Amino acid sequence: MVLTAMERVRAAEDAVEQLRAELGRAGVVLPSLRIDPLTCGGHVLFPLVDLGRCNMDMALRLVAVLAGTYSAEGAPPVGDTPSPSTAERSTAERPAAEPS
C-alpha cells in the first residue's frame, strides 16, 4: 500500500508526538522537536524528524536516558544549576591557569 503525502505527514506528526511524550516522561524536553518542513513535500518516503536544538543540560539528560542511568523522579527542574558534584568535576577537568 502506498501512502499519500498527507498520510506520510500525519504519520510523522504522530511519531513526533509519541517521541515528545516519551522524552517528557524521562525528563527530557527538546523545545525544537518537529517535522522538518523541507521534507514534507518532496520525494522523501517519510518526512524527517528534526530533533532541533537544546541546551547542554538537556543534551546530557538525553545521554543519561539513553545510557539507562537517568530517572525523571527526583530530577532537578529543567535549567537548574548543576549539582556540586558536577561543578566540582568540571572545575577539576579544567587545566590550572599558568602563573603570570
DRENSETI-911039 format. One record per residue (C-alpha): x, y, z. Coordinates in steps of 0.25 Angstrom, whole numbers, plus 5000, padded with zeros to 4 digits. Example, Ala and Ser with C-alpha at 12.3 -4.5 7.8 and 13.67 -1.06 7.14 Angstrom:
BEGIN
   px   py   pz
 5049 4982 5031
 5055 4996 5029
# end
This chain:
BEGIN
   px   py   pz
 5000 5000 5000
 5005 5014 4996
 5003 5025 5006
 4999 5039 5001
 5007 5051 5004
 4997 5055 5015
 4997 5041 5021
 5012 5042 5022
 5012 5055 5029
 5001 5050 5039
 5010 5038 5042
 5022 5047 5044
 5014 5056 5053
 5009 5044 5061
 5023 5040 5063
 5028 5053 5067
 5017 5054 5078
 5020 5040 5083
 5035 5044 5084
 5031 5057 5091
 5022 5049 5101
 5033 5039 5104
 5044 5048 5105
 5035 5057 5114
 5033 5045 5123
 5048 5043 5124
 5050 5058 5128
 5056 5062 5114
 5050 5074 5107
 5055 5077 5093
 5048 5090 5090
 5050 5090 5075
 5045 5076 5073
 5037 5076 5060
 5035 5070 5046
 5046 5076 5036
 5037 5085 5027
 5046 5084 5015
 5044 5069 5015
 5029 5069 5015
 5026 5072 5000
 5038 5065 4994
 5040 5051 4989
 5045 5046 5003
 5037 5034 5007
 5035 5040 5020
 5037 5054 5025
 5049 5055 5034
 5048 5058 5049
 5056 5070 5053
 5061 5068 5068
 5065 5082 5068
 5074 5089 5077
 5075 5088 5092
 5084 5093 5103
 5095 5085 5109
 5087 5081 5121
 5076 5075 5112
 5087 5068 5104
 5093 5062 5116
 5080 5057 5121
 5077 5051 5108
 5091 5044 5108
 5087 5039 5122
 5073 5034 5118
 5079 5026 5106
 5090 5020 5115
 5079 5016 5125
 5085 5024 5137
 5075 5035 5138
 5062 5035 5144
 5052 5047 5144
 5048 5044 5158
 5056 5054 5167
 5062 5061 5155
 5064 5076 5156
 5055 5085 5148
 5060 5088 5134
 5070 5099 5134
 5074 5098 5149
 5089 5099 5152
 5097 5087 5152
 5099 5079 5165
 5112 5082 5173
 5118 5069 5169
 5116 5073 5154
 5122 5087 5157
 5134 5080 5164
 5136 5071 5153
 5137 5082 5142
 5146 5090 5151
 5155 5078 5153
 5155 5075 5138
 5160 5089 5134
 5175 5092 5133
 5180 5101 5144
 5184 5115 5140
 5198 5118 5137
 5205 5128 5146
 5208 5141 5140
# end
